[in-house]
Each structure stands twice: as C-alpha cells, then as structure tokens.
C-alpha cells in the first residue's frame, strides 16, 4: 500500500485561540499518538458513510488512532450514547455530526469541560455547546442550487406546484435547504406555488411511502424536490415506475442516486461532498490539537451540482474511499492550505 502524503502545517489563520485543554495532554510537543473520534447521525446511509470514510482517510494521513461511530438508523439518543462513549476512548478530540443540536448541547459542553476538544461538522452547534469551530456547507445555497437547476428545465415563466420534502423537519441543515428552494422559486418564478416542506423520513422504506403519497396527492405538480439522501433515489424510483413527466431530484451521491442521474430520471443531485467534509473536519481537529491553536467560526465547505455532464466522473470517484481521496486531493490541499479564505462568523452558518 502506498504511503499517503502528509500535509504541511496550516499557517496564517485569521482567528486563533489557544485551546483551553487538549484532553489527555497530547498536544503540541508531545510524541503520543492521538486518539481522535467522530460521531455521525447514521452509519448506514451515504452521508454518514462518506463522512466516516473521509475522517478515516485523514486519520491515516496524519498518523492518529481514529474511531468513527454512528447508529444504524437516524436516532439522536442512540448517537448521544455513542458520543459519550467516545469521550472515554477518544479523549484527544472528537468531530461531532448530528441532526438534533439541542440534544447534543450539554454532552458537548461536558466533554469540552473535561478537556476534550470538540468541533462540529455538517450541523452548526448551539451556543451552549461551547463548540467554537464548525465545518459545514452553506445549506441554504444547496437549496438554491437545486431550485435553479429545476428552473433551467422548466418552461419560461412556469406556473404550477412544486412539492418539497424534508426527511427530518427541525434539523437545521435540512430546513435551510428547503428554505433555499422556496425562496429561490418565490424570487425567480413567482407563479410557482411551493408546497411543504413535508416530512419524508430518513428510513428508505418510510421515505418511499411518504413520497408516493405526495405524488398521488399532487398529480399535476411540476416537480418533487427532496433535500435528503433517500429522497433522491426514492423519487426517481417512483417516477420510473409510474412513468411520470414531472421533475424529481434531491441531494447526495448514493450509488442508486448516481444511477438515476446517469439515466436522466433524477435531473441532478446536489453533492454536499461529505467525504471531503469528513476529511477536512478531522484534519483541522488533529492539526489544531497538535498546535494548541484552533480557528474559530464557520469553515465553509463547497458543494457540487452533479448532472449528466459530470456523472461518469463522479461514479468513478465513488468506486472506493481510495478513489475518492485521490479525486479530492487538490481540494483538500487548497482548503487546508488557506484556512483563512474559508472562515466566516459562526452566526452566518446556515
């Protein structure tokens, strides 16, 4: 197996603070191998798997003991317990991704009080969590991109209904995407009535049933747009089965979703680039623990429109974690090489 290239230390951070504590003390100047952890909301759906794979790759690159955990289904209390377990085994730092920030506010604060650095990934933390670094997408922008791509494929000055679904209403990351969709249609296609967002559930079976109900309830809709993982492939499956003429699309790059994009059933998918996010979050945490200095605020991550023009490239990228790492390497170098350019106030995260 080839040796993966390590990165030069990140320099020139705009906003640095000394870490209040570094867990077991294995920070700057220590030869101890760090124990770093990651908790995700779901370890079976694509978004969680991608984040875990990205974190694992960063852990290997940067020479730490890395452990990623998550429940098999989106289950906040179950993930909370797994996070608490990590505070015993990964005391040098934890990357936390969740879909229920209030549930994790006190556990994160307790971990930080114990001297365990915690950074948030994918979902912005609440103030009481004491987390000061967040790595995530502009999810409102992801919603805008999805709406813009739909408008490119609708007639000029369209009128009719567009149905929007959210797997976990109340999850800020998903609600922001739905708002981006609704606001974009309101601004650019005021004759379109956006319905929802309706709950579509994370579980693929429940998701399929929820979308089936919406499709049958709104047979003349122009489009059905989801903001979660299962939305993309379940909507495409329904459209294909029922020979629908409406547009369908969602987010993420599950294997089934990519197949439907290649066939043209899903007109696009918006890729939050979760592997990249998992890598960058973990690398930032490791580098910060080693240096004793942490950037503060929102580290804004990119997202990608995937359609038939680039689908073959993305399918090849998704063949394995090794292929993904090779594909993402230029972005990793760019993002970690200029942290300043990605930093924004935490209050702007959406």
C-alpha positions as CSV (number, residue, x, y, z in Angstrom):
1,X,0.0,0.0,0.0
2,X,1.4,3.4,-0.9
3,X,2.2,5.8,1.8
4,X,-0.2,8.8,1.8
5,X,1.3,12.2,1.6
6,X,1.1,14.3,4.8
7,X,0.2,18.0,4.7
8,X,2.3,20.9,5.7
9,X,1.2,22.7,8.8
10,X,-1.7,25.2,8.2
11,X,-0.4,28.8,8.6
12,X,-1.9,32.2,8.6
13,X,-5.2,31.6,10.4
14,X,-7.1,34.8,10.9
15,X,-8.7,34.0,14.2
16,X,-6.7,31.7,16.5
17,X,-7.2,30.9,20.2
18,X,-5.2,28.7,22.5
19,X,-7.1,25.6,23.3
20,X,-8.3,25.6,26.9
21,X,-7.3,22.0,27.2
22,X,-6.2,19.1,25.0
23,X,-7.8,16.1,26.5
24,X,-5.0,13.9,27.8
25,X,-2.4,16.5,27.1
26,X,-1.1,15.0,23.9
27,X,-0.9,18.4,22.1
28,X,2.0,20.5,20.8
29,X,5.4,19.0,21.5
30,X,4.0,15.6,22.5
31,X,5.1,12.3,20.8
32,X,2.0,10.5,22.0
33,X,-0.2,9.1,19.2
34,X,-3.5,11.0,19.3
35,X,-6.8,9.2,19.9
36,X,-9.4,11.0,17.7
37,X,-13.1,10.2,17.3
38,X,-16.0,11.0,15.1
39,X,-19.7,10.6,15.7
40,X,-22.3,10.7,12.9
41,X,-26.1,10.6,12.9
42,X,-26.3,7.5,10.7
43,X,-23.7,4.9,9.8
44,X,-25.7,3.2,7.0
45,X,-26.8,5.9,4.7
46,X,-24.4,7.5,2.3
47,X,-24.0,10.8,4.0
48,X,-22.7,9.2,7.2
49,X,-20.6,6.6,5.4
50,X,-18.9,9.3,3.3
51,X,-18.1,11.4,6.4
52,X,-16.6,8.4,8.2
53,X,-14.6,7.4,5.2
54,X,-13.2,10.9,4.9
55,X,-12.3,11.0,8.6
56,X,-10.6,7.6,8.4
57,X,-8.5,8.8,5.4
58,X,-7.4,11.9,7.3
59,X,-6.6,9.9,10.4
60,X,-4.3,7.7,8.3
61,X,-2.7,10.6,6.5
62,X,-2.0,12.4,9.8
63,X,-1.0,9.4,11.8
64,X,-3.5,9.1,14.6
65,X,-5.7,6.4,16.1
66,X,-9.1,7.2,14.6
67,X,-12.5,5.8,15.5
68,X,-15.8,6.6,13.8
69,X,-19.2,5.7,15.3
70,X,-22.9,6.2,14.5
71,X,-26.2,4.3,14.9
72,X,-27.6,2.2,12.0
73,X,-30.6,4.5,11.7
74,X,-31.0,8.2,12.4
75,X,-31.5,8.0,16.2
76,X,-30.5,11.0,18.3
77,X,-30.4,9.4,21.7
78,X,-28.5,6.4,20.4
79,X,-25.9,8.7,18.8
80,X,-25.7,10.6,22.0
81,X,-24.7,7.5,23.9
82,X,-22.1,6.6,21.2
83,X,-20.7,10.2,21.6
84,X,-20.5,9.8,25.3
85,X,-18.6,6.5,24.8
86,X,-16.2,8.3,22.5
87,X,-15.4,10.7,25.4
88,X,-13.8,7.8,27.2
89,X,-11.8,6.4,24.2
90,X,-11.1,9.4,22.0
91,X,-10.0,11.9,24.6
92,X,-7.7,13.9,22.3
93,X,-10.6,15.2,20.2
94,X,-14.0,14.4,18.6
95,X,-15.7,15.5,15.4
96,X,-19.4,15.7,16.1
97,X,-22.1,15.5,13.3
98,X,-25.7,15.3,14.4
99,X,-29.2,16.2,13.3
100,X,-30.5,17.3,16.7
101,X,-28.3,20.1,18.1
102,X,-30.3,20.7,21.3
103,X,-29.8,17.0,22.2
104,X,-26.1,17.4,22.0
105,X,-25.6,20.8,23.5
106,X,-25.0,19.6,27.1
107,X,-23.0,16.4,26.2
108,X,-20.6,18.5,24.0
109,X,-20.2,21.1,26.7
110,X,-19.4,18.4,29.3
111,X,-16.8,16.9,27.0
112,X,-15.1,20.3,26.5
113,X,-15.2,21.0,30.2
114,X,-13.3,17.7,30.6
115,X,-10.6,19.0,28.3
116,X,-11.7,17.1,25.2
117,X,-11.7,19.4,22.1
118,X,-14.9,19.0,20.1
119,X,-15.7,20.5,16.7
120,X,-19.0,20.4,14.9
121,X,-19.4,19.0,11.4
122,X,-22.3,19.4,9.0
123,X,-24.7,20.9,11.6
124,X,-23.9,24.1,13.3
125,X,-23.7,23.9,17.1
126,X,-25.8,25.8,19.6
127,X,-24.2,28.4,21.8
128,X,-24.5,26.4,25.0
129,X,-22.4,23.6,23.5
130,X,-19.2,25.6,23.9
131,X,-18.1,24.4,20.4
132,X,-16.3,27.2,18.6
133,X,-15.4,25.6,15.3
134,X,-17.9,24.4,12.7
135,X,-17.2,22.8,9.4
136,X,-20.2,22.6,7.1
137,X,-21.8,23.6,3.8
138,X,-24.0,26.6,3.1
139,X,-27.1,24.5,3.1
140,X,-29.3,27.4,2.0
141,X,-27.1,27.7,-1.1
142,X,-27.6,23.9,-1.7
143,X,-31.3,24.6,-1.8
144,X,-30.8,27.5,-4.1
145,X,-28.7,25.3,-6.5
146,X,-31.4,22.6,-6.6
147,X,-34.1,25.2,-7.4
148,X,-32.0,26.9,-10.0
149,X,-31.3,23.6,-11.7
150,X,-35.1,22.8,-11.7
151,X,-35.8,26.2,-13.2
152,X,-33.4,25.5,-16.1
153,X,-35.5,22.6,-17.0
154,X,-39.0,24.1,-16.6
155,X,-40.7,26.3,-19.2
156,X,-40.0,30.0,-19.1
157,X,-42.2,31.8,-16.5
158,X,-43.6,28.5,-15.1
159,X,-46.8,28.2,-13.1
160,X,-48.0,25.3,-11.1
161,X,-46.9,23.4,-8.0
162,X,-43.6,22.2,-6.7
163,X,-43.6,19.8,-3.8
164,X,-40.7,19.9,-1.3
165,X,-39.8,17.2,1.2
166,X,-37.6,17.1,4.3
167,X,-36.6,13.8,5.9
168,X,-36.1,15.3,9.4
169,X,-38.1,18.5,10.0
170,X,-36.3,20.6,12.6
171,X,-32.9,19.6,11.5
172,X,-31.3,23.0,10.7
173,X,-29.2,21.6,7.8
174,X,-32.2,20.2,6.0
175,X,-34.6,23.1,6.9
176,X,-32.0,25.5,5.4
177,X,-32.0,23.6,2.1
178,X,-35.8,23.7,2.0
179,X,-35.9,27.4,2.6
180,X,-33.3,28.0,-0.1
181,X,-35.6,26.1,-2.6
182,X,-38.7,28.1,-1.5
183,X,-37.0,31.5,-1.6
184,X,-35.5,30.9,-5.0
185,X,-38.8,30.0,-6.6
186,X,-40.5,32.9,-4.9
187,X,-37.9,35.3,-6.3
188,X,-37.4,33.8,-9.8
189,X,-40.7,32.0,-10.5
190,X,-43.5,33.7,-8.5
191,X,-46.2,31.9,-10.3
192,X,-45.0,28.6,-8.9
193,X,-46.6,27.6,-5.6
194,X,-44.1,25.7,-3.4
195,X,-45.9,23.2,-1.2
196,X,-44.3,21.9,2.0
197,X,-41.8,21.0,3.2
198,X,-43.5,17.7,4.0
199,X,-41.8,15.1,6.2
200,X,-40.4,12.3,4.1
201,X,-38.3,10.4,6.8
202,X,-34.7,9.2,6.7
203,X,-35.6,5.5,6.5
204,X,-35.8,4.5,2.9
205,X,-39.0,2.5,3.3
206,X,-40.8,5.3,5.1
207,X,-39.3,7.8,2.6
208,X,-40.7,5.9,-0.4
209,X,-44.2,5.7,1.1
210,X,-44.2,9.3,2.1
211,X,-43.2,10.4,-1.4
212,X,-45.7,8.0,-3.0
213,X,-48.4,9.8,-1.0
214,X,-47.3,13.2,-2.2
215,X,-47.0,12.2,-5.8
216,X,-50.5,10.8,-5.8
217,X,-51.8,13.8,-3.9
218,X,-50.3,16.3,-6.4
219,X,-50.5,14.5,-9.8
220,X,-50.1,17.7,-11.8
221,X,-47.0,19.0,-9.9
222,X,-44.2,20.4,-11.9
223,X,-41.5,18.9,-9.7
224,X,-40.9,17.0,-6.5
225,X,-37.7,18.0,-4.7
226,X,-36.2,16.4,-1.6
227,X,-33.3,17.6,0.5
228,X,-32.1,14.3,1.9
229,X,-30.3,11.1,1.0
230,X,-33.2,8.7,0.3
231,X,-35.3,11.4,-1.3
232,X,-33.2,11.3,-4.5
233,X,-33.4,7.6,-5.3
234,X,-36.9,7.0,-3.9
235,X,-38.4,9.9,-6.0
236,X,-36.6,8.5,-9.1
237,X,-37.9,5.1,-8.4
238,X,-41.5,6.4,-8.2
239,X,-41.1,8.4,-11.3
240,X,-39.7,5.5,-13.3
241,X,-42.4,3.1,-12.0
242,X,-45.3,5.5,-12.7
243,X,-43.8,6.9,-15.9
244,X,-44.1,10.4,-14.5
245,X,-43.4,13.5,-16.6
246,X,-42.6,15.7,-13.6
247,X,-39.1,16.6,-12.5
248,X,-37.5,14.8,-9.5
249,X,-34.2,15.4,-7.7
250,X,-32.6,15.6,-4.3
251,X,-29.2,15.6,-2.7
252,X,-26.2,13.3,-2.0
253,X,-24.4,10.7,-4.1
254,X,-25.8,7.3,-3.0
255,X,-25.0,4.7,-5.7
256,X,-28.7,4.4,-6.6
257,X,-29.0,8.2,-7.0
258,X,-26.0,8.3,-9.3
259,X,-27.5,5.6,-11.5
260,X,-30.7,7.5,-11.7
261,X,-28.9,10.7,-12.7
262,X,-27.0,8.8,-15.4
263,X,-30.3,7.6,-16.8
264,X,-31.8,11.1,-16.6
265,X,-34.5,10.1,-14.2
266,X,-33.1,12.5,-11.5
267,X,-32.3,15.6,-13.4
268,X,-29.5,16.4,-11.0
269,X,-28.3,15.7,-7.5
270,X,-26.6,18.3,-5.3
271,X,-23.5,16.7,-3.7
272,X,-22.6,18.2,-0.3
273,X,-19.2,16.4,-0.7
274,X,-19.4,14.6,2.6
275,X,-16.1,12.7,2.2
276,X,-14.3,16.0,1.8
277,X,-16.1,17.4,4.8
278,X,-15.2,14.4,6.9
279,X,-11.6,14.6,5.9
280,X,-11.2,18.4,6.4
281,X,-13.0,18.3,9.8
282,X,-10.7,15.6,11.1
283,X,-7.6,17.1,9.7
284,X,-8.4,20.5,11.2
285,X,-9.1,18.9,14.6
286,X,-5.8,17.0,14.5
287,X,-3.7,20.0,13.4
288,X,-5.4,22.2,16.0
289,X,-4.8,19.8,18.8
290,X,-1.1,19.4,17.8
291,X,-0.6,23.1,17.6
292,X,-2.7,24.1,20.5
293,X,-4.4,26.7,18.3
294,X,-7.9,26.5,16.9
295,X,-9.6,28.6,14.2
296,X,-12.9,30.0,15.5
297,X,-16.1,30.3,13.5
298,X,-17.7,28.6,10.4
299,X,-15.3,26.8,8.0
300,X,-17.5,27.0,4.8
301,X,-17.4,23.8,2.6
302,X,-18.2,23.7,-1.1
303,X,-21.0,21.7,-2.8
304,X,-21.3,20.3,-6.3
305,X,-24.0,20.0,-8.9
306,X,-24.0,16.5,-10.4
307,X,-25.8,16.0,-13.7
308,X,-25.2,14.0,-16.9
309,X,-22.3,16.2,-17.9
310,X,-20.1,15.0,-15.0
311,X,-21.9,11.9,-13.8
312,X,-19.3,9.4,-15.1
313,X,-16.5,11.2,-13.3
314,X,-18.5,11.2,-10.0
315,X,-19.4,7.5,-10.4
316,X,-15.7,6.7,-10.8
317,X,-14.9,8.8,-7.7
318,X,-17.4,6.9,-5.7
319,X,-15.9,3.4,-6.5
320,X,-13.8,3.4,-3.3
321,X,-12.5,5.6,-0.5
322,X,-9.1,5.4,-2.2
323,X,-10.6,6.8,-5.5
324,X,-12.4,9.5,-3.5
325,X,-9.3,10.5,-1.7
326,X,-7.4,10.8,-5.0
327,X,-10.1,12.9,-6.6
328,X,-10.5,15.2,-3.6
329,X,-6.8,15.7,-3.0
330,X,-6.5,19.0,-4.9
331,X,-9.5,20.4,-2.9
332,X,-8.0,19.1,0.3
333,X,-4.7,20.9,-0.4
334,X,-6.5,24.1,-1.3
335,X,-8.9,24.2,1.6
336,X,-6.3,23.2,4.3
337,X,-3.6,25.4,2.6
338,X,-5.7,28.6,3.1
339,X,-8.0,28.2,6.1
340,X,-8.5,31.9,6.3
341,X,-10.3,32.0,3.0
342,X,-13.0,29.6,4.3
343,X,-13.6,31.1,7.7
344,X,-16.8,33.0,8.4
345,X,-18.5,34.1,11.6
346,X,-20.4,31.3,13.2
347,X,-23.5,33.5,13.2
348,X,-23.6,33.3,9.4
349,X,-23.8,29.5,9.2
350,X,-26.9,28.3,7.5
